[in-house]
Amino acid sequence: MIVAALASMTLVFSLVAAVVTSAESAFTYLPRQDAEELLKGPRAQPIKKVLDAPVAHMHALRFWRVWFEMASAVAMAILFHDLLDNVWLAGLLATVVMAAVGFVLVGVSPRQLGRAHAPSIVHFTASLVSLLCAVLGPVPRWLVKLGSSVTPGAARQEAAFFTEEEFRELLSRANKADMIEDSEAELIHSVFELGDTMVRAVMVPRTDMVSIESGSSLDTAMLLFLRSGYSRIPVIGESSDDIVGILYLKDVVAELHGLNSQSRQRTVDSVCRGVRYVPESKPVDEFLKELQRESTHVAIVIDEYGGTAGLVTLEDLIEEIVGEIVDEYDSEGPELEELAEGEFRVSSRMGVEDLGELFGIDLDDDEVDTVGGLLAKTLGRVPIVGSEVLVEGILLTADRLEGRRNRVSHIIARRPIHNDTTHSSPVYKQEAAKTHERH
């Protein structure tokens, strides 16, 4: 009778531990859209109660999981002791059996089940989770504080879920395991980096801004639109610090091709729209949300003294996530062009390994993937036209700048006259001297 009772206790405790583990996994991996659907259906109240305080409920679930695992192990040990009447042998057998049972029935299977069927398990276990948390009250929170006082570092309120650092690590592991593509991993990393990127890093500097003077005719503005390829241009007064408004191509076309015969006599001042200003220190992610909310595509960036620092567009912000966007007005040359024997003009986006294949060498770098990145890394500064470096016997020269941000778009790669890959060679010193002079 006692043996049957102990066996039943072991089984029940193990099953409850499995249910708690499955619920913990389900709530952790529950998609947001599924949670919103569950809140509209039956049993919405206990689900809402858990989702309103997820950290407290997750701590309670972890406590109960440990408790039920320990209780089942103790029941198993007592069962073997009654059967064998040997404390040491009973303890050893109970440890072996519960380790195997706990790993399969509590450790692996419930977690996979909860992750695969999160909405269903959340729906059926929400009331149980809420009850278990209410029974414990503040006990899990006290235990967390006690554990945090023993270990270095303060308790994190988000400890029940993934932190940004943990998510980045999981992303890197998935990328290395070829579970996701390099482009997908780079896209996700770019989203995380938006909060750390300031508007000043993505803006077009004031020296590169295409603008039109106040009082100019619409015909002059139309000619500037056609020559520059831009659809929005700032209208300036006495200087670049005096921005009168933003001129839109659609507004100019509507005026020039309207029914009003006096339209051609009007100036850009009567057509331009108001200016949207943004400080250069504003994070990109916050500013992107503001532009989306305001349906605005362009803004003037101001520095700490209120002067014009540059101009930023919605396209500039999106490029921080998806990479460079090339449209019909951006010159997109070939990635590879042979200029002479052993001399090539290559795109700055060409892969480092592809460049090595051109010269029959094994060229690889763990820190950068493109030729442009290799040039900047070896140079130690932002390259300009004429910047030169020698890498593994290949002389890289920045050839031209393109785009709104004046980035190096093409690089000339060739073998120098004396093929010496050591930094102490006369050729390297000569080319390094040229680079220093040009900067």
C-alpha positions as CSV (number, residue, x, y, z in Angstrom):
1,M,0.0,0.0,0.0
2,I,2.8,2.4,1.0
3,V,4.8,1.5,-2.1
4,A,1.8,2.2,-4.4
5,A,1.2,5.5,-2.6
6,L,4.8,6.6,-3.1
7,A,4.8,5.5,-6.7
8,S,1.6,7.6,-7.3
9,M,3.2,10.6,-5.5
10,T,6.3,10.4,-7.7
11,L,4.2,10.2,-10.8
12,V,1.9,13.0,-9.9
13,F,4.7,15.3,-8.8
14,S,6.6,14.6,-12.0
15,L,3.5,15.3,-14.2
16,V,2.7,18.5,-12.3
17,A,6.4,19.6,-12.8
18,A,6.0,18.8,-16.5
19,V,2.8,20.9,-16.8
20,V,4.5,23.8,-15.0
21,T,7.5,23.6,-17.2
22,S,5.3,23.5,-20.3
23,A,3.4,26.6,-19.1
24,E,6.6,28.5,-18.4
25,S,7.9,27.8,-21.9
26,A,4.5,28.6,-23.5
27,F,4.2,32.0,-21.8
28,T,7.8,32.8,-22.7
29,Y,7.4,32.1,-26.4
30,L,3.8,33.3,-26.8
31,P,3.6,35.5,-29.9
32,R,2.1,38.9,-29.4
33,Q,-0.7,38.5,-31.9
34,D,-1.7,35.2,-30.4
35,A,-1.8,36.8,-26.9
36,E,-4.1,39.5,-28.3
37,E,-6.5,36.9,-29.7
38,L,-6.5,34.9,-26.4
39,L,-7.5,38.1,-24.6
40,K,-10.6,38.3,-26.7
41,G,-11.8,34.8,-26.0
42,P,-12.9,32.8,-23.0
43,R,-10.6,32.6,-19.9
44,A,-9.3,36.0,-20.8
45,Q,-9.2,37.3,-17.2
46,P,-6.5,34.8,-15.9
47,I,-4.5,35.2,-19.1
48,K,-4.6,39.0,-18.7
49,K,-3.6,38.7,-15.1
50,V,-0.5,36.7,-16.0
51,L,0.4,39.0,-18.9
52,D,0.0,42.1,-16.8
53,A,2.7,40.8,-14.3
54,P,4.8,38.3,-16.3
55,V,7.9,38.5,-14.2
56,A,6.2,37.6,-11.0
57,H,4.3,34.7,-12.6
58,M,7.4,33.4,-14.3
59,H,9.3,33.4,-11.0
60,A,6.5,31.6,-9.3
61,L,6.4,28.9,-12.0
62,R,10.2,28.4,-11.7
63,F,9.8,28.0,-7.9
64,W,7.0,25.4,-8.3
65,R,8.9,23.5,-11.0
66,V,11.9,23.1,-8.7
67,W,9.6,22.2,-5.8
68,F,7.7,19.5,-7.6
69,E,11.0,18.1,-9.1
70,M,12.5,17.9,-5.6
71,A,9.3,16.4,-4.2
72,S,9.2,13.6,-6.8
73,A,12.9,12.9,-6.2
74,V,12.3,12.5,-2.5
75,A,9.2,10.3,-3.0
76,M,11.3,8.1,-5.3
77,A,14.1,7.8,-2.8
78,I,11.7,6.8,0.0
79,L,10.1,4.2,-2.4
80,F,13.5,2.6,-3.2
81,H,14.4,2.7,0.5
82,D,11.3,0.7,1.5
83,L,12.0,-1.8,-1.3
84,L,15.7,-2.3,-0.7
85,D,16.2,-1.3,2.9
86,N,19.5,0.2,2.0
87,V,19.9,4.0,2.3
88,W,22.9,4.3,0.0
89,L,21.7,2.1,-2.8
90,A,18.2,3.7,-2.6
91,G,19.6,7.1,-2.9
92,L,21.8,6.1,-5.9
93,L,19.0,4.4,-7.7
94,A,16.6,7.3,-7.0
95,T,19.1,9.8,-8.4
96,V,19.7,7.8,-11.6
97,V,16.0,7.2,-12.2
98,M,14.8,10.7,-11.5
99,A,17.7,12.2,-13.5
100,A,16.5,10.3,-16.6
101,V,12.8,10.8,-15.9
102,G,13.3,14.5,-15.1
103,F,15.4,15.1,-18.2
104,V,12.8,13.6,-20.6
105,L,9.5,14.3,-18.9
106,V,10.3,17.6,-17.2
107,G,13.4,19.1,-19.0
108,V,13.0,18.4,-22.7
109,S,9.5,17.3,-23.8
110,P,7.4,19.9,-21.9
111,R,9.6,22.8,-23.1
112,Q,9.3,21.7,-26.7
113,L,5.6,21.2,-26.3
114,G,5.1,24.6,-24.8
115,R,7.1,26.3,-27.5
116,A,5.3,24.5,-30.3
117,H,1.8,24.9,-29.0
118,A,2.1,28.1,-26.9
119,P,-1.4,29.6,-27.5
120,S,-3.2,26.3,-26.6
121,I,-1.2,25.7,-23.5
122,V,-1.5,29.3,-22.3
123,H,-5.2,29.0,-22.7
124,F,-5.5,25.9,-20.6
125,T,-2.9,26.7,-17.9
126,A,-3.5,30.4,-17.3
127,S,-5.8,29.7,-14.3
128,L,-3.3,27.3,-12.8
129,V,-0.4,29.7,-13.2
130,S,-2.4,32.5,-11.6
131,L,-3.3,30.2,-8.7
132,L,0.2,29.1,-8.1
133,C,1.5,32.6,-8.1
134,A,-1.2,33.7,-5.7
135,V,-0.4,30.9,-3.3
136,L,3.2,31.9,-3.0
137,G,2.6,35.6,-2.8
138,P,5.9,37.6,-2.5
139,V,8.0,34.5,-1.7
140,P,9.6,34.2,-5.2
141,R,10.5,37.9,-5.2
142,W,12.2,37.5,-1.8
143,L,14.1,34.5,-3.0
144,V,15.2,36.4,-6.2
145,K,16.5,39.2,-4.0
146,L,18.3,36.8,-1.8
147,G,19.9,35.1,-4.7
148,S,20.9,38.4,-6.2
149,S,22.6,39.5,-2.9
150,V,24.7,36.3,-3.0
151,T,25.7,36.6,-6.6
152,P,27.3,39.7,-8.2
153,G,25.0,42.2,-10.0
154,A,21.6,43.4,-9.2
155,A,18.4,41.6,-10.1
156,R,17.0,42.3,-13.5
157,Q,13.2,42.8,-13.7
158,E,13.3,41.4,-17.3
159,A,15.1,38.2,-16.1
160,A,12.1,36.1,-16.9
161,F,12.6,36.8,-20.6
162,F,15.4,37.3,-23.1
163,T,17.5,40.4,-22.8
164,E,18.8,42.2,-25.8
165,E,22.3,40.7,-25.2
166,E,20.9,37.2,-24.9
167,F,18.8,37.6,-28.1
168,R,21.8,38.9,-30.0
169,E,23.8,35.8,-28.9
170,L,21.0,33.5,-30.0
171,L,20.9,35.3,-33.3
172,S,24.7,34.9,-33.8
173,R,24.5,31.2,-33.0
174,A,21.6,30.7,-35.4
175,N,23.5,32.5,-38.1
176,K,26.7,30.4,-37.6
177,A,24.6,27.3,-37.7
178,D,23.1,28.4,-41.0
179,M,19.6,28.5,-39.6
180,I,19.2,32.0,-40.8
181,E,20.9,33.8,-43.7
182,D,23.7,36.4,-43.2
183,S,21.4,39.1,-44.7
184,E,18.6,38.3,-42.3
185,A,21.0,38.4,-39.3
186,E,22.4,41.7,-40.5
187,L,18.9,43.1,-40.8
188,I,18.0,42.2,-37.3
189,H,21.2,43.5,-35.9
190,S,20.6,46.8,-37.7
191,V,17.2,47.1,-36.0
192,F,18.9,46.8,-32.6
193,E,21.5,49.4,-33.5
194,L,18.9,52.0,-34.4
195,G,18.5,53.1,-30.8
196,D,22.3,53.6,-30.5
197,T,22.5,55.6,-33.8
198,M,22.0,59.4,-33.8
199,V,20.6,61.4,-36.6
200,R,24.0,63.1,-37.1
201,A,25.4,59.7,-38.3
202,V,22.8,59.3,-41.1
203,M,22.2,62.9,-42.3
204,V,23.5,64.6,-45.4
205,P,26.0,67.2,-44.2
206,R,25.1,70.9,-45.0
207,T,28.1,71.1,-47.3
208,D,26.5,68.3,-49.5
209,M,23.0,69.7,-49.4
210,V,21.4,70.6,-52.7
211,S,19.3,73.8,-52.1
212,I,17.7,76.7,-54.0
213,E,17.8,80.3,-53.0
214,S,14.7,82.2,-51.9
215,G,13.2,84.2,-54.7
216,S,14.1,81.8,-57.5
217,S,11.6,81.2,-60.2
218,L,9.7,77.9,-60.6
219,D,11.4,77.3,-63.9
220,T,14.8,77.5,-62.2
221,A,13.5,75.1,-59.5
222,M,12.3,72.6,-62.1
223,L,15.6,72.7,-63.8
224,L,17.4,72.0,-60.5
225,F,15.0,69.1,-59.8
226,L,15.7,67.5,-63.2
227,R,19.5,67.9,-62.9
228,S,19.8,66.7,-59.3
229,G,17.3,63.9,-59.3
230,Y,15.9,65.0,-56.0
231,S,12.2,65.5,-55.3
232,R,12.5,67.7,-52.2
233,I,14.9,70.6,-51.9
234,P,15.4,73.1,-49.1
235,V,14.8,76.8,-49.8
236,I,17.4,79.0,-48.2
237,G,17.4,82.7,-47.4
238,E,20.6,84.6,-46.5
239,S,22.6,81.4,-45.7
240,S,22.2,77.7,-45.1
241,D,21.3,78.5,-41.5
242,D,18.2,80.4,-42.8
243,I,15.9,77.7,-44.1
244,V,12.7,79.3,-45.5
245,G,11.0,76.0,-46.4
246,I,11.1,72.7,-48.3
247,L,10.2,72.7,-52.0
248,Y,8.5,69.6,-53.4
249,L,8.7,68.6,-57.0
250,K,5.0,67.7,-57.1
251,D,4.0,71.2,-56.0
252,V,6.2,72.8,-58.7
253,V,4.9,70.5,-61.4
254,A,1.3,71.3,-60.4
255,E,1.9,75.0,-60.5
256,L,3.8,75.0,-63.9
257,H,1.2,72.8,-65.5
258,G,-1.9,74.3,-63.9
259,L,-4.5,76.4,-65.5
260,N,-3.3,79.6,-63.9
261,S,-1.3,81.5,-66.5
262,Q,0.4,83.5,-63.8
263,S,2.0,80.4,-62.2
264,R,5.3,80.9,-64.1
265,Q,5.7,84.3,-62.5
266,R,5.5,83.0,-59.0
267,T,8.6,82.2,-56.9
268,V,9.6,79.2,-54.9
269,D,8.7,81.0,-51.7
270,S,5.0,80.9,-52.5
271,V,5.0,77.1,-53.1
272,C,7.4,75.7,-50.5
273,R,6.1,74.0,-47.4
274,G,7.0,74.3,-43.7
275,V,10.3,73.0,-42.3
276,R,10.5,70.1,-39.9
277,Y,13.5,70.4,-37.6
278,V,15.3,67.7,-35.6
279,P,18.3,67.9,-33.3
280,E,21.4,66.0,-34.4
281,S,21.5,64.1,-31.1
282,K,18.1,62.5,-31.5
283,P,18.2,58.6,-31.8
284,V,17.2,57.3,-35.2
285,D,14.5,54.9,-33.9
286,E,12.6,57.7,-32.1
287,F,12.9,60.0,-35.1
288,L,11.7,57.3,-37.5
289,K,8.5,56.8,-35.5
290,E,7.9,60.5,-35.5
291,L,8.2,60.8,-39.3
292,Q,5.9,57.8,-39.7
293,R,3.3,59.4,-37.4
294,E,3.6,62.9,-39.1
295,S,3.7,61.5,-42.6
296,T,6.9,63.5,-43.2
297,H,9.8,62.5,-45.5
298,V,12.4,65.1,-44.9
299,A,13.7,67.3,-42.0
300,I,16.5,69.8,-41.4
301,V,19.0,68.7,-38.8
302,I,20.2,71.4,-36.4
303,D,23.2,71.4,-34.1
304,E,23.5,72.4,-30.5
305,Y,23.8,76.1,-31.4
306,G,20.6,76.1,-33.6
307,G,22.5,76.2,-36.9
308,T,21.9,73.9,-39.9
309,A,23.9,70.7,-39.5
310,G,22.5,68.9,-42.5
311,L,19.4,67.2,-43.9
312,V,17.9,63.8,-43.3
313,T,15.2,61.9,-45.2
314,L,13.1,58.9,-44.5
315,E,15.1,57.0,-47.0
316,D,18.3,57.7,-45.0
317,L,16.7,56.2,-41.9
318,I,15.4,53.1,-43.7
319,E,18.8,52.5,-45.2
320,E,20.2,52.1,-41.7
321,I,18.0,49.0,-41.5
322,V,18.0,47.5,-45.0
323,G,21.3,48.9,-46.3
324,E,22.0,51.2,-49.3
325,I,19.0,51.8,-51.5
326,V,19.8,52.4,-55.1
327,D,17.1,54.1,-57.2
328,E,16.9,55.3,-60.8
329,Y,18.8,58.4,-60.0
330,D,21.8,56.8,-58.2
331,S,24.6,55.7,-60.5
332,E,25.1,52.0,-60.1
333,G,28.2,51.0,-62.0
334,P,29.4,47.4,-62.6
335,E,30.9,45.6,-59.6
336,L,34.0,44.7,-61.6
337,E,35.7,46.6,-64.5
338,E,39.2,45.7,-65.9
339,L,41.2,48.8,-66.6
340,A,44.5,47.1,-67.6
341,E,46.3,43.9,-67.1
342,G,46.3,43.3,-63.4
343,E,44.4,46.5,-62.6
344,F,40.7,46.5,-61.8
345,R,38.0,49.0,-60.7
346,V,35.8,47.2,-58.2
347,S,32.7,48.2,-56.2
348,S,33.3,48.9,-52.6
349,R,30.6,46.3,-51.8
350,M,32.6,43.5,-53.5
351,G,33.4,40.7,-51.1
352,V,37.0,40.4,-49.8
353,E,37.3,36.8,-50.9
354,D,36.2,37.8,-54.4
355,L,38.9,40.4,-54.6
356,G,41.5,37.7,-53.6
357,E,40.3,35.5,-56.4
358,L,41.0,38.2,-58.9
359,F,44.7,38.2,-57.9
360,G,44.9,34.4,-57.2
361,I,45.5,34.8,-53.4
362,D,43.6,33.7,-50.3
363,L,42.4,37.0,-49.0
364,D,40.1,36.8,-46.0
365,D,39.3,39.0,-43.0
366,D,37.3,38.1,-39.9
367,E,36.3,41.7,-39.1
368,V,35.1,43.0,-42.5
369,D,33.3,41.4,-45.5
370,T,33.7,44.1,-48.3
371,V,36.5,45.7,-50.1
372,G,35.3,49.1,-48.8
373,G,35.4,47.9,-45.2
374,L,38.9,46.4,-45.8
375,L,40.2,49.8,-47.1
376,A,38.7,51.7,-44.1
377,K,40.0,49.2,-41.6
378,T,43.5,49.1,-43.0
379,L,43.6,52.9,-43.4
380,G,42.4,53.5,-39.9
381,R,40.1,56.4,-40.9
382,V,37.3,57.2,-43.2
383,P,38.7,57.0,-46.7
384,I,38.5,59.8,-49.2
385,V,39.3,59.9,-53.0
386,G,43.0,59.0,-53.4
387,S,43.4,57.1,-50.1
388,E,45.7,54.2,-50.6
389,V,46.7,51.1,-48.6
390,L,48.6,47.9,-49.4
391,V,46.9,44.7,-48.3
392,E,48.6,41.3,-49.0
393,G,50.4,42.8,-52.0
394,I,47.3,44.4,-53.5
395,L,47.3,48.2,-53.7
396,L,43.8,49.6,-53.0
397,T,43.0,53.2,-54.0
398,A,39.7,55.0,-53.3
399,D,38.5,56.0,-56.8
400,R,35.2,57.9,-56.4
401,L,32.5,58.9,-54.0
402,E,28.8,58.5,-54.7
403,G,25.5,58.7,-52.9
404,R,23.9,61.3,-50.6
405,R,26.5,60.6,-47.9
406,N,29.6,60.7,-50.2
407,R,30.7,57.2,-49.4
408,V,33.5,55.5,-51.4
409,S,31.6,53.6,-54.1
410,H,34.5,52.3,-56.3
411,I,38.1,51.2,-55.5
412,I,41.0,50.6,-57.9
413,A,42.9,47.4,-57.1
414,R,46.3,46.6,-58.6
415,R,49.6,45.1,-57.9
416,P,52.3,47.6,-57.1
417,I,55.5,47.6,-59.2
418,H,57.4,45.8,-56.4
419,N,55.2,43.0,-54.9
420,D,56.2,43.2,-51.2
421,T,53.6,42.4,-48.6
422,T,55.6,43.5,-45.6
423,H,55.0,46.8,-44.0
424,S,58.7,47.6,-43.9
425,S,59.1,47.4,-47.7
426,P,60.0,50.6,-49.6
427,V,56.8,50.3,-51.6
428,Y,54.6,50.3,-48.6
429,K,56.4,53.3,-47.1
430,Q,56.0,55.2,-50.3
431,E,52.3,54.4,-50.6
432,A,51.8,55.1,-46.9
433,A,53.4,58.5,-47.4
434,K,51.1,59.3,-50.3
435,T,48.1,58.4,-48.1
436,H,49.4,60.6,-45.3
437,E,49.9,63.6,-47.7
438,R,46.4,63.2,-49.2
439,H,44.8,63.4,-45.7
